[in-house]
């Protein structure tokens, strides 16, 4: 159920991003124009109202639900007296956890696996925008409906299969290896799926920045504060930062369409059209979408087994500390550094930065190929580390008991064995008593 929230959130974001940020202005460009800024802030208003209503509804719930109260009462009746814990007990618990190979391998495997996926979780809408020329609204819909829906279906189906078939832990660990291997290979394949790069007119400076001014537009003296308003050559082969950078001296209409004429940087006719050059990469996008859906579904099917192994690998009295250790590992190794690392990778792939009031703003154009390579290969590297750590889980998980009926059967066997031992002791005592009685009778 927790995937319903993000899905609805992405759908709401898609709707708000289709509305222009300034409601009093009617822009003369469309959603696919880089100058379009959606009303991203509108989503906070309905979300605040819904959360306020939900908070009021939750306030009417009792502190403890009836069934939970009965369960706690019964557990207090039949449970053993609680032992007083100390620092020494805590250190012994920590030592047991660090000596637990299954827990250590599984925890760090999950940590590096999520690290590798974090780049896509955070930057997936931007990735779809830049690689496949989709609008921000369309990217939000794709991320919310395809990615999260396939993940939810995979988790539900795998949970039902595991609860019904109850496969051995060795099989669950092996399936995790299969899904992670597919994730590694699929992520590497993503690096080679994308549209052709935007051939922005300009050159690379000594500091690595993209120089937009050249000899062909020197007579225009283009200001560095000119906003990003791309134009494309008439044949669609070359894109320019603006009409000024294309060296255009006139604007007019041809067949009812606005065009720029006498552009000194445009070869041939010297005509440029407003907007970026059109790119047809529908085939690449559908391949990416199909592969993404398959990977999301398949990888989510391994989460049920991974979670079962995680919780069943520790003793009941150590579970709270093991959960805390897992959360600390995820925060320290994954959730804090991962967004920073992938943010640096994305920013390093920027070709043209926008400036507002003389200060650097958002990235206007990315090196598509550089972004694909750096993001996907980095993700694949961390996923592969998680795969190697799961090999350790697979090698140590064979004797792990993960189902309640296994514990029940073991307890029943132990109880039966104890009963047999006691019966044998009673019979032995009876035999000794009978032998003693027979001796006395014979003496008499």
Buried (B, 14 or more C-beta within 10 A) or exposed (E): EEBEEBBBBBEBBBBBBBEBBEEEEEEEEEBBBBBBEBBEEBBEEEEEEEEEEEEEEEEEEEEEEEEEEEEEEEEEEEEEEEEEEEEEEEEEBBEBBEEBBBBBBBBBBBBBBBBBBBBBBBBBBBBBBBBBBBBBBBBBBBBBBBBBBBBBBBBBBBBEBBEEEEBEBBBBBBBBBBBBBBBBEBBBBBBEBBBEBBEBBBEEEEEEEBEBBBEBBEEBEBEEEBEBBBBBBBEEEBBBBBBBBBBBBEEEEEEEEEBBBBBBBBEEEBBBBBBBBEBEBEEBBEBBBEBBBEBBBBBBBBBBBBBBBBBBBBEEEBBEBBEEBBEEBBEEBBBEEBBEBBEEBBEEBBBBBBBEEEEEEEBBBBBBBBBBBBBBBBBBBBBBBBBEBBBBBBEBBEEBEBBEEEEEEEEEEEEEEEEEEEEEEEEEEEEEEEEEEEEEEEEE
